[in-house]
Amino acid sequence: MNVMTRAERRAAENKTGTLWWIGQIFSWLALFVVLALITVMIVVPRLTGSTAYTVLTGSMRPSLPPGTLIVVKPIAPEDIRIGNVLTYQLESGEPEVITHRVVGMGATTDGEQRLTLRGDANNTDDEPVITEQVRGSLWYSVPYLGYANSALTGEQRIWLTRVAVGGLLAYACVMLFGAWRDKKVKEGS
């Protein structure tokens, strides 16, 4: 005859009650959200050689409003077309960049390719750009995530990734230990 103690019955009820299910759903949802954010902001750009930027101005409204996270993938000069959204350096070798749409292409008399770009919300074209200034083409964007991207420095991103991975590993260990303990309790009854 299998008789459960009061504590064993209470533990069994706790794992099937409404609050237990709500806690499980919330913890799994939080886990997936954190993993998705880390993947979109850090992992995918790093693995593909892309760069994540934050849109700071309204020059690309409505498609890329301020606060949008954009991921820019390198592009070969021969693949650039009118309509591409490119991120380029204001001056070659300088860190400051702008993301605008290609509205015209041409070449100088010596054959150097020149690109004319303009923000979707702007009335005037930017100064012509040479292909060496182009950092890449828009790959994907995520609204509002740019605010989080701007708040984190490179070193903070590395630590956030390490903390998230450590937290996920700790969570996995707790879940495995809990399953092992439950199995031992069932075997003992």
URCORFEN-V127107 format. One record per helix or strand of 3 or more residues. SS is the DSSP state (A for helix, B for strand). FROM is the first residue (numbers start at 1). LEN is the number of residues. If there is no record, write none. Layout:
ss: {SS/SS}
from: {FROM/FROM}
len: {LEN/LEN}
//
This chain:
ss: {A/A/B/B/A/B/B/B/A/B/A/A}
from: {6/18/51/69/77/85/97/113/131/134/145/154}
len: {9/31/4/5/3/5/11/6/3/9/7/35}
//
